[in-house]
Amino acid sequence: PNVARMKMLGATVVPAESGSKTLKDATNEAIRDWINNPTDTHYIIGSVVGPHPYPDMVARFQSVISEEVKKQLLEKEGRENPDYVVACVGGGSNAAGIYYHYLDTPEVGIIAVEAAGKGIHSGESAATSALGKEGIIHGSKTLLMQTDDGQITEPYSISAGLDYPGVGPMHAHLFRSGRGEFISITDADAMQAGLELCKLEGIIPAIESSHALAIFEERKFKKDDVVVVNLSGRGDKDLSTFIDYFKLA
């Protein structure tokens, strides 16, 4: 649906035919095209990955999310700061946005939720914090899933947006410094959490966001904790996956 929407709005969409044909490979091809056509081409990205200044630029643009959280919390709860902010992390743009205004507020807990796929140690996972080590991808130093000799390993997630072998350098720092708490959620738990939100709130979340919602089965909170969970997108684009997974057709 996202591809169809872009085409309807006039974009030329070039599919990535290399590698596993996922987000990493699309980014590879976009950067390659930019380098080969610098006179009439400019590269932009929507995630906090890639060479400087893109991770910083995207985080600043996305910071409107935490700015809005502060306004809404003040109105609803009489306070600007929640006890925890929770977001899914693939590359990590939505997470960077909701964390941004709380990075230097230690009393606000930061929780990052990654895709464990079919299990962290199943060989089909995208849990970078558990499986990654320091490396270079797309021009930035970060945590990266790789072999002992530095070859990038293929990630897996039922969610295309979390199917990335690394995280943005900001998130790597949150992990290494201990400022962020990282939790990995399997496909099965994420899909159930997405369905639960549909039933309870009438909101169909993106499968990426469903990973963040699934932590409430894993992570206990106090009854009076104020926890803000970021829904990074709508589930329209994922309807076919929901239909196939739950055999809704």
Secondary structure, 3 states (H helix, E strand, C coil): CHHHHHHHCCCCCCCCCCCCCCHHHHHHHHHHHHHHCCCCCCCCCCCCCCCCCHHHHHHHHHCHHHHHHHHHHHHHHCCCCCCEEEEECCCCHHHHHHHHHHCCCCCCEEEEEEEEECCCCCCCCCCHHHHCEEEEECCEEEEECECCCCCECCCCCCCHHHCCCECCHHHHHHHHHCCEEEEEEEHHHHHHHHHHHHHHHCCCECHHHHHHHHHHHCCCCCCCCCEEECCCCEHHHHHHHHHHHHCCC
